[in-house]
Amino acid sequence: MADSHDIPGYEVPFHNSLAEPMTFGGVPRSFALINFIMAAELTLGLGVWWLGIPVGAALHMVAYALTKRDPHFFATLNRHLRQKPYWDA
């Protein structure tokens, strides 16, 4: 008898886009938008371009490295921060 994984006609193509989070510039969209708004506020709103642009670029590079290593890093971090501590440790 054939292996259960080799049944003809029961294959479904699975695309990576269904499992990976949506990114903008290699980082999750929510983080990219918050980072862009913060950098734009520092640069345009306060007129501190020498601080807004490098901080925004540095945060984007760090987030890109973290997302490249684990695409679900920020979702996991968000879930961890919202989890209630049940046990005293």
N, CA, C and O atoms as a GROMACS GRO file, in nm:
protein
  356
    1MET      N    1   0.084  -0.117   0.000
    1MET     CA    2   0.000   0.000   0.000
    1MET      C    3   0.089   0.124   0.000
    1MET      O    4   0.192   0.127   0.066
    2ALA      N    5   0.049   0.223  -0.072
    2ALA     CA    6   0.128   0.346  -0.084
    2ALA      C    7   0.121   0.426   0.046
    2ALA      O    8   0.028   0.412   0.126
    3ASP      N    9   0.221   0.507   0.063
    3ASP     CA   10   0.224   0.595   0.181
    3ASP      C   11   0.106   0.692   0.177
    3ASP      O   12   0.063   0.732   0.069
    4SER      N   13   0.054   0.730   0.293
    4SER     CA   14  -0.064   0.816   0.298
    4SER      C   15  -0.037   0.956   0.243
    4SER      O   16  -0.130   1.028   0.210
    5HIS      N   17   0.091   0.994   0.233
    5HIS     CA   18   0.124   1.125   0.180
    5HIS      C   19   0.130   1.126   0.027
    5HIS      O   20   0.141   1.233  -0.034
    6ASP      N   21   0.122   1.010  -0.036
    6ASP     CA   22   0.135   1.001  -0.181
    6ASP      C   23   0.005   0.968  -0.252
    6ASP      O   24   0.008   0.908  -0.359
    7ILE      N   25  -0.108   1.005  -0.197
    7ILE     CA   26  -0.237   0.977  -0.260
    7ILE      C   27  -0.255   1.072  -0.378
    7ILE      O   28  -0.251   1.194  -0.358
    8PRO      N   29  -0.274   1.020  -0.499
    8PRO     CA   30  -0.288   1.110  -0.614
    8PRO      C   31  -0.420   1.188  -0.608
    8PRO      O   32  -0.525   1.134  -0.573
    9GLY      N   33  -0.412   1.314  -0.643
    9GLY     CA   34  -0.530   1.399  -0.645
    9GLY      C   35  -0.558   1.470  -0.514
    9GLY      O   36  -0.650   1.550  -0.506
   10TYR      N   37  -0.480   1.442  -0.412
   10TYR     CA   38  -0.502   1.505  -0.282
   10TYR      C   39  -0.386   1.599  -0.246
   10TYR      O   40  -0.350   1.610  -0.129
   11GLU      N   41  -0.331   1.665  -0.345
   11GLU     CA   42  -0.225   1.762  -0.322
   11GLU      C   43  -0.281   1.902  -0.340
   11GLU      O   44  -0.355   1.929  -0.435
   12VAL      N   45  -0.245   1.988  -0.251
   12VAL     CA   46  -0.287   2.127  -0.259
   12VAL      C   47  -0.163   2.213  -0.256
   12VAL      O   48  -0.082   2.201  -0.164
   13PRO      N   49  -0.145   2.301  -0.356
   13PRO     CA   50  -0.028   2.388  -0.352
   13PRO      C   51  -0.041   2.489  -0.237
   13PRO      O   52  -0.145   2.551  -0.218
   14PHE      N   53   0.065   2.504  -0.164
   14PHE     CA   54   0.067   2.595  -0.049
   14PHE      C   55   0.172   2.702  -0.077
   14PHE      O   56   0.290   2.672  -0.096
   15HIS      N   57   0.129   2.825  -0.079
   15HIS     CA   58   0.220   2.936  -0.107
   15HIS      C   59   0.272   2.995   0.023
   15HIS      O   60   0.200   3.002   0.123
   16ASN      N   61   0.398   3.039   0.021
   16ASN     CA   62   0.459   3.097   0.140
   16ASN      C   63   0.388   3.224   0.184
   16ASN      O   64   0.391   3.258   0.302
   17SER      N   65   0.326   3.293   0.093
   17SER     CA   66   0.258   3.418   0.128
   17SER      C   67   0.142   3.395   0.225
   17SER      O   68   0.097   3.489   0.291
   18LEU      N   69   0.093   3.274   0.235
   18LEU     CA   70  -0.014   3.243   0.329
   18LEU      C   71   0.038   3.227   0.472
   18LEU      O   72  -0.039   3.243   0.567
   19ALA      N   73   0.166   3.195   0.488
   19ALA     CA   74   0.221   3.168   0.620
   19ALA      C   75   0.307   3.282   0.673
   19ALA      O   76   0.325   3.293   0.794
   20GLU      N   77   0.359   3.366   0.586
   20GLU     CA   78   0.447   3.474   0.629
   20GLU      C   79   0.367   3.603   0.649
   20GLU      O   80   0.272   3.628   0.575
   21PRO      N   81   0.405   3.683   0.747
   21PRO     CA   82   0.333   3.810   0.769
   21PRO      C   83   0.362   3.910   0.656
   21PRO      O   84   0.466   3.902   0.590
   22MET      N   85   0.270   4.003   0.636
   22MET     CA   86   0.288   4.105   0.534
   22MET      C   87   0.392   4.205   0.582
   22MET      O   88   0.384   4.256   0.693
   23THR      N   89   0.489   4.232   0.497
   23THR     CA   90   0.597   4.322   0.535
   23THR      C   91   0.602   4.443   0.443
   23THR      O   92   0.552   4.440   0.331
   24PHE      N   93   0.662   4.547   0.494
   24PHE     CA   94   0.683   4.670   0.418
   24PHE      C   95   0.829   4.708   0.437
   24PHE      O   96   0.869   4.753   0.544
   25GLY      N   97   0.910   4.689   0.333
   25GLY     CA   98   1.053   4.714   0.346
   25GLY      C   99   1.122   4.609   0.429
   25GLY      O  100   1.228   4.636   0.486
   26GLY      N  101   1.066   4.489   0.438
   26GLY     CA  102   1.127   4.381   0.513
   26GLY      C  103   1.087   4.375   0.659
   26GLY      O  104   1.131   4.284   0.730
   27VAL      N  105   1.006   4.468   0.706
   27VAL     CA  106   0.960   4.467   0.846
   27VAL      C  107   0.807   4.463   0.844
   27VAL      O  108   0.745   4.499   0.745
   28PRO      N  109   0.746   4.418   0.954
   28PRO     CA  110   0.599   4.416   0.958
   28PRO      C  111   0.540   4.554   0.933
   28PRO      O  112   0.597   4.656   0.972
   29ARG      N  113   0.425   4.556   0.867
   29ARG     CA  114   0.365   4.683   0.827
   29ARG      C  115   0.336   4.775   0.944
   29ARG      O  116   0.359   4.896   0.935
   30SER      N  117   0.287   4.720   1.054
   30SER     CA  118   0.254   4.806   1.168
   30SER      C  119   0.379   4.874   1.223
   30SER      O  120   0.376   4.993   1.254
   31PHE      N  121   0.489   4.800   1.236
   31PHE     CA  122   0.613   4.859   1.285
   31PHE      C  123   0.667   4.961   1.186
   31PHE      O  124   0.717   5.066   1.226
   32ALA      N  125   0.659   4.932   1.056
   32ALA     CA  126   0.710   5.024   0.956
   32ALA      C  127   0.633   5.156   0.958
   32ALA      O  128   0.693   5.263   0.947
   33LEU      N  129   0.501   5.149   0.974
   33LEU     CA  130   0.422   5.271   0.978
   33LEU      C  131   0.451   5.353   1.103
   33LEU      O  132   0.463   5.476   1.096
   34ILE      N  133   0.462   5.286   1.218
   34ILE     CA  134   0.494   5.358   1.341
   34ILE      C  135   0.632   5.421   1.332
   34ILE      O  136   0.651   5.535   1.374
   35ASN      N  137   0.728   5.348   1.278
   35ASN     CA  138   0.864   5.399   1.263
   35ASN      C  139   0.868   5.519   1.167
   35ASN      O  140   0.935   5.618   1.193
   36PHE      N  141   0.795   5.509   1.056
   36PHE     CA  142   0.792   5.619   0.960
   36PHE      C  143   0.727   5.743   1.020
   36PHE      O  144   0.776   5.854   1.002
   37ILE      N  145   0.617   5.725   1.092
   37ILE     CA  146   0.548   5.840   1.152
   37ILE      C  147   0.637   5.905   1.257
   37ILE      O  148   0.642   6.028   1.266
   38MET      N  149   0.707   5.824   1.337
   38MET     CA  150   0.796   5.880   1.438
   38MET      C  151   0.912   5.957   1.374
   38MET      O  152   0.946   6.067   1.418
   39ALA      N  153   0.971   5.900   1.270
   39ALA     CA  154   1.082   5.967   1.203
   39ALA      C  155   1.034   6.094   1.132
   39ALA      O  156   1.104   6.196   1.132
   40ALA      N  157   0.915   6.089   1.073
   40ALA     CA  158   0.860   6.208   1.006
   40ALA      C  159   0.827   6.316   1.108
   40ALA      O  160   0.847   6.435   1.082
   41GLU      N  161   0.777   6.277   1.224
   41GLU     CA  162   0.745   6.375   1.328
   41GLU      C  163   0.872   6.444   1.378
   41GLU      O  164   0.874   6.566   1.395
   42LEU      N  165   0.976   6.366   1.402
   42LEU     CA  166   1.102   6.427   1.445
   42LEU      C  167   1.162   6.515   1.337
   42LEU      O  168   1.212   6.624   1.366
   43THR      N  169   1.157   6.468   1.213
   43THR     CA  170   1.222   6.540   1.104
   43THR      C  171   1.142   6.662   1.061
   43THR      O  172   1.196   6.772   1.055
   44LEU      N  173   1.015   6.644   1.031
   44LEU     CA  174   0.935   6.754   0.976
   44LEU      C  175   0.868   6.837   1.084
   44LEU      O  176   0.865   6.960   1.076
   45GLY      N  177   0.814   6.770   1.185
   45GLY     CA  178   0.739   6.842   1.288
   45GLY      C  179   0.828   6.923   1.381
   45GLY      O  180   0.801   7.040   1.408
   46LEU      N  181   0.932   6.861   1.430
   46LEU     CA  182   1.019   6.929   1.524
   46LEU      C  183   1.141   6.992   1.457
   46LEU      O  184   1.211   7.073   1.519
   47GLY      N  185   1.166   6.956   1.333
   47GLY     CA  186   1.279   7.013   1.261
   47GLY      C  187   1.414   6.959   1.305
   47GLY      O  188   1.516   7.024   1.287
   48VAL      N  189   1.413   6.842   1.364
   48VAL     CA  190   1.537   6.780   1.411
   48VAL      C  191   1.575   6.670   1.313
   48VAL      O  192   1.571   6.552   1.347
   49TRP      N  193   1.611   6.708   1.191
   49TRP     CA  194   1.640   6.610   1.087
   49TRP      C  195   1.764   6.528   1.119
   49TRP      O  196   1.772   6.412   1.078
   50TRP      N  197   1.859   6.585   1.189
   50TRP     CA  198   1.983   6.513   1.221
   50TRP      C  199   1.959   6.402   1.322
   50TRP      O  200   2.046   6.317   1.341
   51LEU      N  201   1.843   6.401   1.387
   51LEU     CA  202   1.808   6.294   1.480
   51LEU      C  203   1.701   6.202   1.421
   51LEU      O  204   1.708   6.080   1.439
   52GLY      N  205   1.604   6.258   1.351
   52GLY     CA  206   1.491   6.178   1.301
   52GLY      C  207   1.530   6.077   1.196
   52GLY      O  208   1.486   5.962   1.202
   53ILE      N  209   1.611   6.118   1.100
   53ILE     CA  210   1.647   6.028   0.990
   53ILE      C  211   1.738   5.914   1.038
   53ILE      O  212   1.710   5.798   1.007
   54PRO      N  213   1.846   5.941   1.113
   54PRO     CA  214   1.930   5.829   1.159
   54PRO      C  215   1.859   5.734   1.256
   54PRO      O  216   1.880   5.613   1.249
   55VAL      N  217   1.777   5.787   1.345
   55VAL     CA  218   1.706   5.700   1.439
   55VAL      C  219   1.605   5.613   1.364
   55VAL      O  220   1.593   5.493   1.391
   56GLY      N  221   1.534   5.672   1.270
   56GLY     CA  222   1.439   5.594   1.191
   56GLY      C  223   1.508   5.486   1.108
   56GLY      O  224   1.460   5.373   1.101
   57ALA      N  225   1.622   5.520   1.047
   57ALA     CA  226   1.696   5.422   0.968
   57ALA      C  227   1.754   5.312   1.056
   57ALA      O  228   1.751   5.194   1.019
   58ALA      N  229   1.806   5.348   1.173
   58ALA     CA  230   1.864   5.248   1.263
   58ALA      C  231   1.756   5.152   1.315
   58ALA      O  232   1.777   5.031   1.320
   59LEU      N  233   1.641   5.206   1.354
   59LEU     CA  234   1.533   5.119   1.401
   59LEU      C  235   1.484   5.026   1.290
   59LEU      O  236   1.450   4.911   1.315
   60HIS      N  237   1.481   5.078   1.168
   60HIS     CA  238   1.437   4.995   1.055
   60HIS      C  239   1.538   4.883   1.030
   60HIS      O  240   1.498   4.770   1.002
   61MET      N  241   1.666   4.912   1.039
   61MET     CA  242   1.768   4.808   1.018
   61MET      C  243   1.762   4.701   1.126
   61MET      O  244   1.777   4.582   1.097
   62VAL      N  245   1.743   4.742   1.251
   62VAL     CA  246   1.732   4.645   1.360
   62VAL      C  247   1.607   4.558   1.341
   62VAL      O  248   1.613   4.436   1.357
   63ALA      N  249   1.496   4.621   1.307
   63ALA     CA  250   1.372   4.545   1.285
   63ALA      C  251   1.385   4.452   1.165
   63ALA      O  252   1.331   4.342   1.166
   64TYR      N  253   1.456   4.496   1.062
   64TYR     CA  254   1.478   4.411   0.944
   64TYR      C  255   1.559   4.288   0.980
   64TYR      O  256   1.528   4.177   0.936
   65ALA      N  257   1.664   4.306   1.061
   65ALA     CA  258   1.747   4.192   1.103
   65ALA      C  259   1.666   4.095   1.188
   65ALA      O  260   1.677   3.973   1.170
   66LEU      N  261   1.584   4.147   1.279
   66LEU     CA  262   1.501   4.059   1.362
   66LEU      C  263   1.396   3.985   1.280
   66LEU      O  264   1.370   3.867   1.304
   67THR      N  265   1.336   4.054   1.183
   67THR     CA  266   1.233   3.993   1.100
   67THR      C  267   1.294   3.891   1.004
   67THR      O  268   1.231   3.790   0.972
   68LYS      N  269   1.415   3.918   0.958
   68LYS     CA  270   1.479   3.823   0.867
   68LYS      C  271   1.513   3.693   0.940
   68LYS      O  272   1.505   3.585   0.882
   69ARG      N  273   1.550   3.704   1.067
   69ARG     CA  274   1.582   3.585   1.145
   69ARG      C  275   1.454   3.508   1.180
   69ARG      O  276   1.453   3.385   1.173
   70ASP      N  277   1.349   3.578   1.219
   70ASP     CA  278   1.222   3.515   1.255
   70ASP      C  279   1.108   3.604   1.205
   70ASP      O  280   1.086   3.711   1.263
   71PRO      N  281   1.036   3.564   1.100
   71PRO     CA  282   0.930   3.649   1.046
   71PRO      C  283   0.818   3.681   1.145
   71PRO      O  284   0.747   3.780   1.128
   72HIS      N  285   0.800   3.599   1.247
   72HIS     CA  286   0.694   3.619   1.344
   72HIS      C  287   0.745   3.678   1.475
   72HIS      O  288   0.680   3.664   1.578
   73PHE      N  289   0.861   3.744   1.472
   73PHE     CA  290   0.921   3.797   1.595
   73PHE      C  291   0.831   3.899   1.662
   73PHE      O  292   0.807   3.890   1.782
   74PHE      N  293   0.781   3.997   1.587
   74PHE     CA  294   0.701   4.104   1.648
   74PHE      C  295   0.564   4.054   1.693
   74PHE      O  296   0.512   4.104   1.793
   75ALA      N  297   0.506   3.958   1.623
   75ALA     CA  298   0.379   3.900   1.668
   75ALA      C  299   0.400   3.823   1.798
   75ALA      O  300   0.317   3.829   1.889
   76THR      N  301   0.511   3.751   1.807
   76THR     CA  302   0.542   3.677   1.930
   76THR      C  303   0.572   3.772   2.044
   76THR      O  304   0.527   3.749   2.157
   77LEU      N  305   0.646   3.878   2.018
   77LEU     CA  306   0.677   3.976   2.121
   77LEU      C  307   0.550   4.044   2.171
   77LEU      O  308   0.533   4.064   2.291
   78ASN      N  309   0.462   4.079   2.081
   78ASN     CA  310   0.336   4.142   2.118
   78ASN      C  311   0.252   4.048   2.205
   78ASN      O  312   0.194   4.091   2.305
   79ARG      N  313   0.245   3.923   2.168
   79ARG     CA  314   0.169   3.826   2.247
   79ARG      C  315   0.233   3.805   2.385
   79ARG      O  316   0.162   3.792   2.484
   80HIS      N  317   0.365   3.803   2.390
   80HIS     CA  318   0.434   3.786   2.518
   80HIS      C  319   0.410   3.905   2.610
   80HIS      O  320   0.390   3.887   2.730
   81LEU      N  321   0.413   4.025   2.556
   81LEU     CA  322   0.393   4.144   2.639
   81LEU      C  323   0.251   4.157   2.690
   81LEU      O  324   0.228   4.215   2.796
   82ARG      N  325   0.154   4.104   2.616
   82ARG     CA  326   0.014   4.112   2.657
   82ARG      C  327  -0.030   3.997   2.747
   82ARG      O  328  -0.138   4.002   2.806
   83GLN      N  329   0.053   3.892   2.759
   83GLN     CA  330   0.015   3.777   2.840
   83GLN      C  331   0.022   3.814   2.988
   83GLN      O  332   0.119   3.874   3.034
   84LYS      N  333  -0.082   3.776   3.060
   84LYS     CA  334  -0.088   3.807   3.202
   84LYS      C  335  -0.001   3.709   3.281
   84LYS      O  336   0.001   3.590   3.251
   85PRO      N  337   0.071   3.759   3.379
   85PRO     CA  338   0.151   3.667   3.462
   85PRO      C  339   0.062   3.593   3.561
   85PRO      O  340  -0.001   3.655   3.647
   86TYR      N  341   0.056   3.464   3.549
   86TYR     CA  342  -0.028   3.385   3.637
   86TYR      C  343   0.046   3.332   3.759
   86TYR      O  344  -0.014   3.311   3.865
   87TRP      N  345   0.175   3.311   3.744
   87TRP     CA  346   0.254   3.254   3.853
   87TRP      C  347   0.358   3.353   3.899
   87TRP      O  348   0.417   3.424   3.818
   88ASP      N  349   0.379   3.359   4.029
   88ASP     CA  350   0.484   3.444   4.082
   88ASP      C  351   0.618   3.373   4.062
   88ASP      O  352   0.636   3.258   4.103
   89ALA      N  353   0.710   3.441   4.001
   89ALA     CA  354   0.840   3.380   3.977
   89ALA      C  355   0.949   3.473   4.026
   89ALA      O  356   1.068   3.440   4.015
   0.00000   0.00000   0.00000
